[in-house]
Amino acid sequence: MDDHDLTRWDAEGLALPRAAAEGFVETDGARIWFARIGEGPAVVLLHGGMGNATNWGKQVPALVAAGYRAIVIDSRGQGRSSHDNSPLSYRQMANDTLAVLDHLHIERAAFIGWSDGAVTGLVLSDMQPERSAGLFFFACNVDPSGTKPFVYTDIIGRCLSRHKQDWADRSPVPDGFDATFEMVGEMQRSQPNLSAADLGRIRVPVWSVLGESDEFIEPAHADHLAAAIPGAKRVTLEGVGHFAPVQKPDGFNAAMLDFLRAVAPV
């Protein structure tokens, strides 16, 4: 069901199906929460800044129905996962993701990344391309030129409201939202900063995907990403913005499954 203005998400939240396995992996001073749902080729879903794994509540059932094994992770210091108060980085989050894959004995997976999660997936795919079957890179920048000037909207406000409610329900530090928000913001202001040459190193399949009305990312930047990464494909999702997985899940899922059929067929 569509939720373009995020009113249902704000009011009700999202949930994941029952997990076949879930728990924590301890790595580099943090406890990283994960869950495994379904069977088949592994697909790792990486959420955006200040979110959590339940943000993928409309995608996991579609993946399982299509014959995939969904791996969802709460990023370091977010959701149920802890951190040691050291500065956050996408490289560290990529290493956290690899630690979860190692714990689950998964040698190779496809990655679906939303906003911050997209950069984490890109960094991981650069660091260890043999672990990545491909990356669905949705709605993020790879250098500071890719972002639009911030303009507050009611949709952004409802997303932030939901993140705060989920934080209160899940975080090991229930009063830590504001401090972590600032830490995530500092990471986003200083990272990533990937040149065209850096992107040219990527050797896994990448789809550069953006909603046509994304609130944060310039469309030309998504074009740049697709042009700089060898063999990458550019995809525009119509009628949605930065929150497409919740706003119009059927459209997002159709593109996601097209990508997976190309890089990791069942």
Phi and psi restraints in degrees (value plus and minus 20) as a CYANA .aco file:
   2 ASP   PHI     -90.6   -50.6
   2 ASP   PSI     131.2   171.2
   3 ASP   PHI    -167.8  -127.8
   3 ASP   PSI      44.4    84.4
   4 HIS   PHI     -81.5   -41.5
   4 HIS   PSI     -58.2   -18.2
   5 ASP   PHI    -114.2   -74.2
   5 ASP   PSI     -13.5    26.5
   6 LEU   PHI      44.8    84.8
   6 LEU   PSI      -0.6    39.4
   7 THR   PHI     -87.1   -47.1
   7 THR   PSI     -60.0   -20.0
   8 ARG   PHI     -89.4   -49.4
   8 ARG   PSI     -60.4   -20.4
   9 TRP   PHI     -81.5   -41.5
   9 TRP   PSI     -65.4   -25.4
  10 ASP   PHI     -80.2   -40.2
  10 ASP   PSI     -63.9   -23.9
  11 ALA   PHI     -97.6   -57.6
  11 ALA   PSI     -57.3   -17.3
  12 GLU   PHI    -136.3   -96.3
  12 GLU   PSI     -41.7    -1.7
  13 GLY   PHI      51.8    91.8
  13 GLY   PSI    -191.6  -151.6
  14 LEU   PHI    -151.3  -111.3
  14 LEU   PSI     142.7   182.7
  15 ALA   PHI    -157.9  -117.9
  15 ALA   PSI     136.8   176.8
  16 LEU   PHI    -119.4   -79.4
  16 LEU   PSI     133.5   173.5
  17 PRO   PHI     -82.5   -42.5
  17 PRO   PSI     145.4   185.4
  18 ARG   PHI     -78.4   -38.4
  18 ARG   PSI     113.8   153.8
  19 ALA   PHI    -105.4   -65.4
  19 ALA   PSI     123.9   163.9
  20 ALA   PHI     -92.5   -52.5
  20 ALA   PSI     -49.2    -9.2
  21 ALA   PHI    -176.6  -136.6
  21 ALA   PSI     124.4   164.4
  22 GLU   PHI    -173.9  -133.9
  22 GLU   PSI     141.1   181.1
  23 GLY   PHI     146.0   186.0
  23 GLY   PSI    -175.7  -135.7
  24 PHE   PHI    -147.9  -107.9
  24 PHE   PSI     126.2   166.2
  25 VAL   PHI    -135.7   -95.7
  25 VAL   PSI     108.0   148.0
  26 GLU   PHI    -111.9   -71.9
  26 GLU   PSI     102.9   142.9
  27 THR   PHI    -174.2  -134.2
  27 THR   PSI     110.8   150.8
  28 ASP   PHI      27.6    67.6
  28 ASP   PSI      29.3    69.3
  29 GLY   PHI      60.9   100.9
  29 GLY   PSI      -9.1    30.9
  30 ALA   PHI    -155.5  -115.5
  30 ALA   PSI     137.6   177.6
  31 ARG   PHI    -129.6   -89.6
  31 ARG   PSI      94.8   134.8
  32 ILE   PHI    -123.1   -83.1
  32 ILE   PSI     100.4   140.4
  33 TRP   PHI    -102.9   -62.9
  33 TRP   PSI     122.7   162.7
  34 PHE   PHI    -165.1  -125.1
  34 PHE   PSI     142.6   182.6
  35 ALA   PHI    -165.1  -125.1
  35 ALA   PSI     127.4   167.4
  36 ARG   PHI    -137.2   -97.2
  36 ARG   PSI     109.2   149.2
  37 ILE   PHI    -155.3  -115.3
  37 ILE   PSI     105.5   145.5
  38 GLY   PHI      69.7   109.7
  38 GLY   PSI     159.3   199.3
  39 GLU   PHI    -151.7  -111.7
  39 GLU   PSI     136.1   176.1
  40 GLY   PHI     101.1   141.1
  40 GLY   PSI    -186.7  -146.7
  41 PRO   PHI     -75.2   -35.2
  41 PRO   PSI     120.3   160.3
  42 ALA   PHI     -99.0   -59.0
  42 ALA   PSI     113.4   153.4
  43 VAL   PHI    -148.2  -108.2
  43 VAL   PSI     100.7   140.7
  44 VAL   PHI    -119.7   -79.7
  44 VAL   PSI     107.6   147.6
  45 LEU   PHI    -128.3   -88.3
  45 LEU   PSI     104.3   144.3
  46 LEU   PHI    -137.7   -97.7
  46 LEU   PSI      97.4   137.4
  47 HIS   PHI    -101.2   -61.2
  47 HIS   PSI     154.3   194.3
  48 GLY   PHI    -106.0   -66.0
  48 GLY   PSI     155.8   195.8
  49 GLY   PHI     -79.1   -39.1
  49 GLY   PSI     111.5   151.5
  50 MET   PHI      49.7    89.7
  50 MET   PSI     -13.6    26.4
  51 GLY   PHI    -111.2   -71.2
  51 GLY   PSI    -179.0  -139.0
  52 ASN   PHI    -180.5  -140.5
  52 ASN   PSI     155.5   195.5
  53 ALA   PHI     -82.3   -42.3
  53 ALA   PSI     -47.5    -7.5
  54 THR   PHI     -87.4   -47.4
  54 THR   PSI     -33.5     6.5
  55 ASN   PHI     -79.9   -39.9
  55 ASN   PSI     -38.8     1.2
  56 TRP   PHI    -113.4   -73.4
  56 TRP   PSI       0.4    40.4
  57 GLY   PHI     -81.4   -41.4
  57 GLY   PSI     -42.2    -2.2
  58 LYS   PHI    -113.2   -73.2
  58 LYS   PSI     -30.2     9.8
  59 GLN   PHI    -119.6   -79.6
  59 GLN   PSI     -58.4   -18.4
  60 VAL   PHI     -79.2   -39.2
  60 VAL   PSI     -66.1   -26.1
  61 PRO   PHI     -79.0   -39.0
  61 PRO   PSI     -57.2   -17.2
  62 ALA   PHI     -86.5   -46.5
  62 ALA   PSI     -58.7   -18.7
  63 LEU   PHI     -85.2   -45.2
  63 LEU   PSI     -66.3   -26.3
  64 VAL   PHI     -83.1   -43.1
  64 VAL   PSI     -62.3   -22.3
  65 ALA   PHI     -83.0   -43.0
  65 ALA   PSI     -49.5    -9.5
  66 ALA   PHI    -106.4   -66.4
  66 ALA   PSI     -20.9    19.1
  67 GLY   PHI      76.9   116.9
  67 GLY   PSI       1.5    41.5
  68 TYR   PHI    -126.6   -86.6
  68 TYR   PSI     138.6   178.6
  69 ARG   PHI    -122.3   -82.3
  69 ARG   PSI      90.4   130.4
  70 ALA   PHI    -106.8   -66.8
  70 ALA   PSI     110.7   150.7
  71 ILE   PHI    -135.1   -95.1
  71 ILE   PSI      95.6   135.6
  72 VAL   PHI    -130.5   -90.5
  72 VAL   PSI     124.2   164.2
  73 ILE   PHI    -155.7  -115.7
  73 ILE   PSI     116.4   156.4
  74 ASP   PHI    -107.1   -67.1
  74 ASP   PSI     100.4   140.4
  75 SER   PHI     -82.0   -42.0
  75 SER   PSI     135.7   175.7
  76 ARG   PHI     -67.7   -27.7
  76 ARG   PSI     105.4   145.4
  77 GLY   PHI      57.4    97.4
  77 GLY   PSI     -14.7    25.3
  78 GLN   PHI    -150.0  -110.0
  78 GLN   PSI     140.6   180.6
  79 GLY   PHI      37.6    77.6
  79 GLY   PSI    -151.6  -111.6
  80 ARG   PHI    -105.9   -65.9
  80 ARG   PSI     -28.4    11.6
  81 SER   PHI    -102.5   -62.5
  81 SER   PSI     124.8   164.8
  82 SER   PHI    -117.4   -77.4
  82 SER   PSI     155.5   195.5
  83 HIS   PHI    -174.5  -134.5
  83 HIS   PSI     151.1   191.1
  84 ASP   PHI    -120.7   -80.7
  84 ASP   PSI      -4.5    35.5
  85 ASN   PHI      51.5    91.5
  85 ASN   PSI     -11.8    28.2
  86 SER   PHI     -96.8   -56.8
  86 SER   PSI     139.0   179.0
  87 PRO   PHI     -75.0   -35.0
  87 PRO   PSI     121.0   161.0
  88 LEU   PHI    -103.4   -63.4
  88 LEU   PSI     130.5   170.5
  89 SER   PHI    -170.0  -130.0
  89 SER   PSI     133.4   173.4
  90 TYR   PHI     -88.0   -48.0
  90 TYR   PSI     -52.3   -12.3
  91 ARG   PHI     -84.0   -44.0
  91 ARG   PSI     -62.0   -22.0
  92 GLN   PHI     -82.4   -42.4
  92 GLN   PSI     -61.4   -21.4
  93 MET   PHI     -87.2   -47.2
  93 MET   PSI     -53.1   -13.1
  94 ALA   PHI     -84.1   -44.1
  94 ALA   PSI     -62.7   -22.7
  95 ASN   PHI     -84.3   -44.3
  95 ASN   PSI     -57.7   -17.7
  96 ASP   PHI     -80.1   -40.1
  96 ASP   PSI     -63.2   -23.2
  97 THR   PHI     -82.3   -42.3
  97 THR   PSI     -63.3   -23.3
  98 LEU   PHI     -82.3   -42.3
  98 LEU   PSI     -56.2   -16.2
  99 ALA   PHI     -83.3   -43.3
  99 ALA   PSI     -58.6   -18.6
 100 VAL   PHI     -85.7   -45.7
 100 VAL   PSI     -64.2   -24.2
 101 LEU   PHI     -81.2   -41.2
 101 LEU   PSI     -61.7   -21.7
 102 ASP   PHI     -82.2   -42.2
 102 ASP   PSI     -62.7   -22.7
 103 HIS   PHI     -80.4   -40.4
 103 HIS   PSI     -56.3   -16.3
 104 LEU   PHI    -110.8   -70.8
 104 LEU   PSI     -16.5    23.5
 105 HIS   PHI      37.9    77.9
 105 HIS   PSI      22.4    62.4
 106 ILE   PHI    -123.9   -83.9
 106 ILE   PSI      94.8   134.8
 107 GLU   PHI     -99.4   -59.4
 107 GLU   PSI     -51.6   -11.6
 108 ARG   PHI    -170.9  -130.9
 108 ARG   PSI     120.1   160.1
 109 ALA   PHI    -165.8  -125.8
 109 ALA   PSI     138.9   178.9
 110 ALA   PHI    -111.2   -71.2
 110 ALA   PSI     130.8   170.8
 111 PHE   PHI    -141.8  -101.8
 111 PHE   PSI     113.3   153.3
 112 ILE   PHI    -134.0   -94.0
 112 ILE   PSI      92.7   132.7
 113 GLY   PHI    -137.9   -97.9
 113 GLY   PSI     113.2   153.2
 114 TRP   PHI    -135.6   -95.6
 114 TRP   PSI      98.3   138.3
 115 SER   PHI      37.5    77.5
 115 SER   PSI    -141.3  -101.3
 116 ASP   PHI     -71.5   -31.5
 116 ASP   PSI     -57.1   -17.1
 117 GLY   PHI     -83.4   -43.4
 117 GLY   PSI     -49.6    -9.6
 118 ALA   PHI     -86.4   -46.4
 118 ALA   PSI     -61.8   -21.8
 119 VAL   PHI     -87.1   -47.1
 119 VAL   PSI     -61.0   -21.0
 120 THR   PHI     -76.1   -36.1
 120 THR   PSI     -65.5   -25.5
 121 GLY   PHI     -84.1   -44.1
 121 GLY   PSI     -56.1   -16.1
 122 LEU   PHI     -88.6   -48.6
 122 LEU   PSI     -64.2   -24.2
 123 VAL   PHI     -82.1   -42.1
 123 VAL   PSI     -64.0   -24.0
 124 LEU   PHI     -81.1   -41.1
 124 LEU   PSI     -63.9   -23.9
 125 SER   PHI     -85.8   -45.8
 125 SER   PSI     -48.2    -8.2
 126 ASP   PHI     -97.0   -57.0
 126 ASP   PSI     -63.8   -23.8
 127 MET   PHI     -84.6   -44.6
 127 MET   PSI     -67.5   -27.5
 128 GLN   PHI    -157.2  -117.2
 128 GLN   PSI      54.0    94.0
 129 PRO   PHI     -79.5   -39.5
 129 PRO   PSI     -44.6    -4.6
 130 GLU   PHI     -88.2   -48.2
 130 GLU   PSI     -36.6     3.4
 131 ARG   PHI    -110.2   -70.2
 131 ARG   PSI     -29.8    10.2
 132 SER   PHI    -134.5   -94.5
 132 SER   PSI      99.7   139.7
 133 ALA   PHI     -99.6   -59.6
 133 ALA   PSI     -34.2     5.8
 134 GLY   PHI     133.0   173.0
 134 GLY   PSI     145.0   185.0
 135 LEU   PHI    -153.1  -113.1
 135 LEU   PSI     105.5   145.5
 136 PHE   PHI    -112.4   -72.4
 136 PHE   PSI      77.7   117.7
 137 PHE   PHI    -113.8   -73.8
 137 PHE   PSI      80.9   120.9
 138 PHE   PHI    -129.0   -89.0
 138 PHE   PSI      97.6   137.6
 139 ALA   PHI      46.1    86.1
 139 ALA   PSI      38.1    78.1
 140 CYS   PHI    -172.0  -132.0
 140 CYS   PSI     145.3   185.3
 141 ASN   PHI    -119.9   -79.9
 141 ASN   PSI     141.4   181.4
 142 VAL   PHI    -138.0   -98.0
 142 VAL   PSI     -22.2    17.8
 143 ASP   PHI    -176.8  -136.8
 143 ASP   PSI     146.0   186.0
 144 PRO   PHI     -82.2   -42.2
 144 PRO   PSI     -40.5    -0.5
 145 SER   PHI     -90.2   -50.2
 145 SER   PSI     -33.2     6.8
 146 GLY   PHI    -104.8   -64.8
 146 GLY   PSI     -26.8    13.2
 147 THR   PHI    -119.1   -79.1
 147 THR   PSI     126.8   166.8
 148 LYS   PHI    -103.5   -63.5
 148 LYS   PSI     137.3   177.3
 149 PRO   PHI     -79.0   -39.0
 149 PRO   PSI     118.3   158.3
 150 PHE   PHI     -90.2   -50.2
 150 PHE   PSI     110.6   150.6
 151 VAL   PHI    -151.0  -111.0
 151 VAL   PSI      97.2   137.2
 152 TYR   PHI     -88.2   -48.2
 152 TYR   PSI     118.2   158.2
 153 THR   PHI    -153.4  -113.4
 153 THR   PSI     143.4   183.4
 154 ASP   PHI     -82.1   -42.1
 154 ASP   PSI     -53.6   -13.6
 155 ILE   PHI     -83.5   -43.5
 155 ILE   PSI     -65.0   -25.0
 156 ILE   PHI     -81.6   -41.6
 156 ILE   PSI     -60.8   -20.8
 157 GLY   PHI     -81.5   -41.5
 157 GLY   PSI     -59.5   -19.5
 158 ARG   PHI     -89.7   -49.7
 158 ARG   PSI     -56.8   -16.8
 159 CYS   PHI     -81.5   -41.5
 159 CYS   PSI     -66.1   -26.1
 160 LEU   PHI     -83.0   -43.0
 160 LEU   PSI     -59.1   -19.1
 161 SER   PHI     -80.4   -40.4
 161 SER   PSI     -65.1   -25.1
 162 ARG   PHI     -84.3   -44.3
 162 ARG   PSI     -62.0   -22.0
 163 HIS   PHI     -79.4   -39.4
 163 HIS   PSI     -61.3   -21.3
 164 LYS   PHI     -86.2   -46.2
 164 LYS   PSI     -59.3   -19.3
 165 GLN   PHI     -85.3   -45.3
 165 GLN   PSI     -64.8   -24.8
 166 ASP   PHI     -83.7   -43.7
 166 ASP   PSI     -58.7   -18.7
 167 TRP   PHI     -78.3   -38.3
 167 TRP   PSI     -68.0   -28.0
 168 ALA   PHI     -80.1   -40.1
 168 ALA   PSI     -51.5   -11.5
 169 ASP   PHI    -101.7   -61.7
 169 ASP   PSI     -45.2    -5.2
 170 ARG   PHI    -140.9  -100.9
 170 ARG   PSI     -52.7   -12.7
 171 SER   PHI     -88.1   -48.1
 171 SER   PSI     122.6   162.6
 172 PRO   PHI     -90.8   -50.8
 172 PRO   PSI     -31.0     9.0
 173 VAL   PHI    -147.3  -107.3
 173 VAL   PSI      60.1   100.1
 174 PRO   PHI     -76.8   -36.8
 174 PRO   PSI     -44.6    -4.6
 175 ASP   PHI    -117.5   -77.5
 175 ASP   PSI      -5.6    34.4
 176 GLY   PHI    -120.4   -80.4
 176 GLY   PSI      -9.5    30.5
 177 PHE   PHI     -79.1   -39.1
 177 PHE   PSI     -70.7   -30.7
 178 ASP   PHI     -83.3   -43.3
 178 ASP   PSI     -61.3   -21.3
 179 ALA   PHI     -85.0   -45.0
 179 ALA   PSI     -62.3   -22.3
 180 THR   PHI     -90.3   -50.3
 180 THR   PSI     -56.2   -16.2
 181 PHE   PHI     -75.8   -35.8
 181 PHE   PSI     -62.4   -22.4
 182 GLU   PHI     -88.3   -48.3
 182 GLU   PSI     -59.0   -19.0
 183 MET   PHI     -85.2   -45.2
 183 MET   PSI     -62.2   -22.2
 184 VAL   PHI     -85.2   -45.2
 184 VAL   PSI     -61.2   -21.2
 185 GLY   PHI     -81.8   -41.8
 185 GLY   PSI     -59.8   -19.8
 186 GLU   PHI     -82.7   -42.7
 186 GLU   PSI     -62.7   -22.7
 187 MET   PHI     -79.4   -39.4
 187 MET   PSI     -66.0   -26.0
 188 GLN   PHI     -86.3   -46.3
 188 GLN   PSI     -52.5   -12.5
 189 ARG   PHI     -93.9   -53.9
 189 ARG   PSI     -47.2    -7.2
 190 SER   PHI    -126.4   -86.4
 190 SER   PSI     -34.2     5.8
 191 GLN   PHI    -158.7  -118.7
 191 GLN   PSI     139.5   179.5
 192 PRO   PHI     -97.7   -57.7
 192 PRO   PSI     151.8   191.8
 193 ASN   PHI    -166.3  -126.3
 193 ASN   PSI      48.7    88.7
 194 LEU   PHI    -116.0   -76.0
 194 LEU   PSI     109.0   149.0
 195 SER   PHI    -101.4   -61.4
 195 SER   PSI     151.2   191.2
 196 ALA   PHI     -81.0   -41.0
 196 ALA   PSI     -55.2   -15.2
 197 ALA   PHI     -85.9   -45.9
 197 ALA   PSI     -59.4   -19.4
 198 ASP   PHI     -80.4   -40.4
 198 ASP   PSI     -66.1   -26.1
 199 LEU   PHI     -84.7   -44.7
 199 LEU   PSI     -52.4   -12.4
 200 GLY   PHI     -86.6   -46.6
 200 GLY   PSI     -34.6     5.4
 201 ARG   PHI     -97.6   -57.6
 201 ARG   PSI     -40.7    -0.7
 202 ILE   PHI     -83.7   -43.7
 202 ILE   PSI     109.1   149.1
 203 ARG   PHI    -143.9  -103.9
 203 ARG   PSI       3.3    43.3
 204 VAL   PHI    -137.0   -97.0
 204 VAL   PSI     138.2   178.2
 205 PRO   PHI     -83.9   -43.9
 205 PRO   PSI     112.4   152.4
 206 VAL   PHI    -151.8  -111.8
 206 VAL   PSI     112.9   152.9
 207 TRP   PHI    -128.2   -88.2
 207 TRP   PSI     103.4   143.4
 208 SER   PHI    -112.6   -72.6
 208 SER   PSI      88.3   128.3
 209 VAL   PHI    -139.1   -99.1
 209 VAL   PSI     116.3   156.3
 210 LEU   PHI    -168.5  -128.5
 210 LEU   PSI     118.3   158.3
 211 GLY   PHI     -88.6   -48.6
 211 GLY   PSI     125.0   165.0
 212 GLU   PHI     -85.5   -45.5
 212 GLU   PSI     -39.6     0.4
 213 SER   PHI    -140.3  -100.3
 213 SER   PSI      15.4    55.4
 214 ASP   PHI     -75.2   -35.2
 214 ASP   PSI     113.3   153.3
 215 GLU   PHI     -96.4   -56.4
 215 GLU   PSI     -39.1     0.9
 216 PHE   PHI    -138.4   -98.4
 216 PHE   PSI     -47.3    -7.3
 217 ILE   PHI    -134.5   -94.5
 217 ILE   PSI     113.2   153.2
 218 GLU   PHI     -92.2   -52.2
 218 GLU   PSI     112.0   152.0
 219 PRO   PHI     -76.5   -36.5
 219 PRO   PSI     -56.4   -16.4
 220 ALA   PHI     -82.9   -42.9
 220 ALA   PSI     -46.9    -6.9
 221 HIS   PHI     -91.3   -51.3
 221 HIS   PSI     -59.9   -19.9
 222 ALA   PHI     -83.1   -43.1
 222 ALA   PSI     -55.5   -15.5
 223 ASP   PHI     -82.4   -42.4
 223 ASP   PSI     -64.5   -24.5
 224 HIS   PHI     -78.6   -38.6
 224 HIS   PSI     -64.5   -24.5
 225 LEU   PHI     -78.2   -38.2
 225 LEU   PSI     -67.2   -27.2
 226 ALA   PHI     -85.3   -45.3
 226 ALA   PSI     -54.3   -14.3
 227 ALA   PHI     -95.1   -55.1
 227 ALA   PSI     -52.5   -12.5
 228 ALA   PHI    -103.4   -63.4
 228 ALA   PSI     -48.5    -8.5
 229 ILE   PHI    -109.6   -69.6
 229 ILE   PSI     102.5   142.5
 230 PRO   PHI     -74.9   -34.9
 230 PRO   PSI     106.1   146.1
 231 GLY   PHI      55.6    95.6
 231 GLY   PSI     -14.5    25.5
 232 ALA   PHI     -89.6   -49.6
 232 ALA   PSI     136.5   176.5
 233 LYS   PHI    -138.3   -98.3
 233 LYS   PSI     118.9   158.9
 234 ARG   PHI    -121.2   -81.2
 234 ARG   PSI     110.2   150.2
 235 VAL   PHI    -152.2  -112.2
 235 VAL   PSI     112.9   152.9
 236 THR   PHI    -130.2   -90.2
 236 THR   PSI     110.7   150.7
 237 LEU   PHI    -116.7   -76.7
 237 LEU   PSI     101.7   141.7
 238 GLU   PHI    -102.4   -62.4
 238 GLU   PSI     125.8   165.8
 239 GLY   PHI      54.4    94.4
 239 GLY   PSI      -3.3    36.7
 240 VAL   PHI    -161.4  -121.4
 240 VAL   PSI     146.0   186.0
 241 GLY   PHI    -138.5   -98.5
 241 GLY   PSI    -159.5  -119.5
 242 HIS   PHI     -87.3   -47.3
 242 HIS   PSI     -38.0     2.0
 243 PHE   PHI    -129.5   -89.5
 243 PHE   PSI      11.3    51.3
 244 ALA   PHI     -73.1   -33.1
 244 ALA   PSI     -57.9   -17.9
 245 PRO   PHI     -80.1   -40.1
 245 PRO   PSI     -44.0    -4.0
 246 VAL   PHI    -120.1   -80.1
 246 VAL   PSI     -58.7   -18.7
 247 GLN   PHI     -84.3   -44.3
 247 GLN   PSI     -66.5   -26.5
 248 LYS   PHI    -163.2  -123.2
 248 LYS   PSI      52.7    92.7
 249 PRO   PHI     -82.2   -42.2
 249 PRO   PSI     -54.6   -14.6
 250 ASP   PHI     -81.9   -41.9
 250 ASP   PSI     -61.2   -21.2
 251 GLY   PHI     -87.7   -47.7
 251 GLY   PSI     -64.2   -24.2
 252 PHE   PHI     -81.7   -41.7
 252 PHE   PSI     -65.1   -25.1
 253 ASN   PHI     -85.1   -45.1
 253 ASN   PSI     -55.9   -15.9
 254 ALA   PHI     -81.8   -41.8
 254 ALA   PSI     -64.4   -24.4
 255 ALA   PHI     -86.7   -46.7
 255 ALA   PSI     -62.6   -22.6
 256 MET   PHI     -79.4   -39.4
 256 MET   PSI     -64.4   -24.4
 257 LEU   PHI     -91.7   -51.7
 257 LEU   PSI     -52.8   -12.8
 258 ASP   PHI     -79.9   -39.9
 258 ASP   PSI     -64.6   -24.6
 259 PHE   PHI     -79.7   -39.7
 259 PHE   PSI     -68.5   -28.5
 260 LEU   PHI     -85.1   -45.1
 260 LEU   PSI     -57.2   -17.2
 261 ARG   PHI     -82.3   -42.3
 261 ARG   PSI     -48.6    -8.6
 262 ALA   PHI    -100.1   -60.1
 262 ALA   PSI     -55.2   -15.2
 263 VAL   PHI    -127.6   -87.6
 263 VAL   PSI     -44.4    -4.4
 264 ALA   PHI    -168.7  -128.7
 264 ALA   PSI      44.5    84.5
 265 PRO   PHI     -83.7   -43.7
 265 PRO   PSI     127.4   167.4
